[in-house]
Amino acid sequence: MNTEPPQGDDLQQMLVTMKHNVLARAELDRPAPGRRGHRAGIVIGIIAVLGIGVGSGAVALGMVPQPFTAAPAPSPTVTEPTQTPTKSSAPVVNEPTTTPTPAQADGVIPSDCRALVPADDYDRFFGTIPLQDPAGSEWGDDTGFPAPDLWCIWKDPRADVTGLDIKVGKSTAENVHADTTLLEQDGWVCSTHDGGRFCQRTQQAVPYPVDTTTTFFIKGTTWVEINQTNVATNGLLQAVQEQVWG
């Protein structure tokens, strides 16, 4: 007697036949719910007789559905964050640093009076008031004030006080501090202005009921003083600054 369990096609055919027989008998008998364990015991016994594994036999008989082949888990998608350039993330670039030249820091005094303001603005500031000496007027030694390097006077010879003059000169750091301190003590209104020191005072031009306004500005070692009596201007100091300091 051959005791080897069936294999191959014979095994598959026998299992299918047994499956149909078991299902048919189960349909006819319709066992109560409490007897369901009895049916499972019969099937397990048959599988044991055949000498095949419990799991393989159950799948073969259709009692346990054959599992689907699990698909490999998808690899996580790495999304690179959008890089937005910011000051903190931007590469460091060595940019040239603008260093003021000595001329810009200390100023350059023009060689003549007409060059104290841009040519296009000359008539706007001075109109028809005659310039006494385009090369600059002579400064006396008995004035008690430091001599300017350039002194320009716009004044009609027939006028008593109406007119305008501009002085430009050089000084030292010690004298600059001392001069501005004295001006403040004398009642001038001073403040920091355009990288320099700005002081101004207005007084009556005795004996006439008109005002004389004196404006003093110093930056570095160069200073400018503007005296205006009965002559109104707009932006004159700024124009002179552009010509002297650039």
Stockholm file with secondary structure:
# STOCKHOLM 1.0

chainA/1-246         MNTEPPQGDDLQQMLVTMKHNVLARAELDRPAPGRRGHRAGIVIGIIAVLGIGVGSGAVALGMVPQPFTAAPAPSPTVTEPTQTPTKSSAPVVNEPTTTPTPAQADGVIPSDCRALVPADDYDRFFGTIPLQDPAGSEWGDDTGFPAPDLWCIWKDPRADVTGLDIKVGKSTAENVHADTTLLEQDGWVCSTHDGGRFCQRTQQAVPYPVDTTTTFFIKGTTWVEINQTNVATNGLLQAVQEQVWG
#=GR chainA/1-246 SS CCCSCCCHHHHHHHHHHHHHHHHHHHHHHCCCGGGHHHHHHHHHHHHHHHTCCHHHHHHHHTSSCCCCCCCCCCCCCCCCCCCCCCTTTSCCCCCCCCCCCHHHHHCCCCSSGGGGSCGGGHHHHHTTCCBSCTTCCCCCSSSSSCCCSEEEEECCTTCSSCEEEEEEEECCHHHHHHHHHHHHHTTCEEEEETTEEEEEEEEECTTSSCEEEEEEEEETTEEEEEEEESCCCSSHHHHHHHHHHC
#=GC SS_cons         CCCSCCCHHHHHHHHHHHHHHHHHHHHHHCCCGGGHHHHHHHHHHHHHHHTCCHHHHHHHHTSSCCCCCCCCCCCCCCCCCCCCCCTTTSCCCCCCCCCCCHHHHHCCCCSSGGGGSCGGGHHHHHTTCCBSCTTCCCCCSSSSSCCCSEEEEECCTTCSSCEEEEEEEECCHHHHHHHHHHHHHTTCEEEEETTEEEEEEEEECTTSSCEEEEEEEEETTEEEEEEEESCCCSSHHHHHHHHHHC
//
